[in-house]
Amino acid sequence: MSAALPTSGREWHLVARPHGWPKAEDFALREAPVTAPGEGRVLVRNLYFSVDPYMRGRMNDVKSYTPPFELDRPMDGGAVGEVIASNAEGLAVGDHVLHGLGWREYAEFPAERAVKVDASLAPLSAYLGVLGMTGLTAYAGLFDVASFKEGDAVFVSGAAGAVGSQVGQMARIKGASRVIGSAGSDEKVKLLVEEYGFDAAFNYHDGPVAEQLRAAAPDGIDVYFDNVGGEHLEAAISSLNLHGRVTVCGMIAQYNATEPTPGPRNLALVIGKRLRIQGMLVGDHAALQPQFVQEVAGWLASGELKYRETFVEGIENGFDAFLGLLRGENTGKMIVSLA
């Protein structure tokens, strides 16, 4: 056991269920006691935690694939930290671990819920993004769910985000005939083409998505990776070729909607084109993890795969980081740094 442990730390609680866009008064940053770890448990000082779009859904009190956040309890999510006290075999003070108790400065939990990570392979924050859940989401969604094959033309929405930017690059590395991305600013469009190697990209604010997609992919697309839903999904259905595949990963365009959002009006095209539209949750693809880490670590080392992170400093800015994510203020993975 380590000496002189902190007696308290701060953690974010959800105090009211947001209606539409989350507001500051729906959240509270509170002091909580820090305890020494019990038998088989560890105490971790968090260095980074992740804010992700799926967390918006967990703020609603509805039955879903993941339980809602409880009111007046600490929220959770991906985090990387340093073990500062251990009462468990296999984890020592000074080890770095990935775990699921983010949104707080200190976390005490069973050691089996920690995954040791290697700071020499990649920066620790990368285990929340490119080498973590977002990277695996891109990898599994493209190769497993969308059955990507060499020569496919691929369209990605939300393409400058943490998942989308990886999808486009992975498709390029694996021999896509064409990779097209959409994003919400001219700066992000430039990044997609100049840094990530997309063949074409457009700003969806510049005009109807369907028209811009047709211009960017005159021969149609074979795979659509959907992070946005709404108008983007409708446009993709129009541009998909025979036997096209869609991975539905997220629908951020409607996460804060207070009224039902219209579905694609051209779903009848699914029949004639024999399209496959499949939703995905990264938890279903845990078996791919070893293969994913090995392959992606290689692409990172060779410089073939690039990634961006947007850091917000300080736990007190956790809510602002989350709101910024929903507004698209991040490029790549949005991370709160406590380091």
GIDA-V298338 format. One record per run of one state. SS is the DSSP state (hx for helix, st for strand, lp for the rest). FROM is the first residue (numbers start at 1). LEN is the number of residues. Records with the same first field share a line. If there is no record, write none. Layout:
# GIDA-V298338
SS->FROM-LEN, FROM-LEN
This chain:
# GIDA-V298338
lp->1-7, 15-9, 34-7, 51-3, 59-12, 72-2, 75-2, 78-1, 87-9, 100-1, 102-2, 105-1, 114-1, 117-7, 129-4, 146-7, 157-4, 174-4, 184-2, 195-5, 207-2, 217-4, 227-4, 249-3, 255-14, 274-2, 280-2, 303-6, 314-1, 327-5, 338-2
st->8-7, 27-7, 41-10, 71-1, 74-1, 77-1, 79-8, 96-4, 101-1, 104-1, 106-5, 115-2, 153-4, 161-1, 178-6, 200-4, 221-6, 240-9, 276-4, 309-5, 332-6
hx->24-3, 54-5, 111-3, 124-5, 133-13, 162-12, 186-9, 204-3, 209-8, 231-9, 252-3, 269-5, 282-21, 315-12
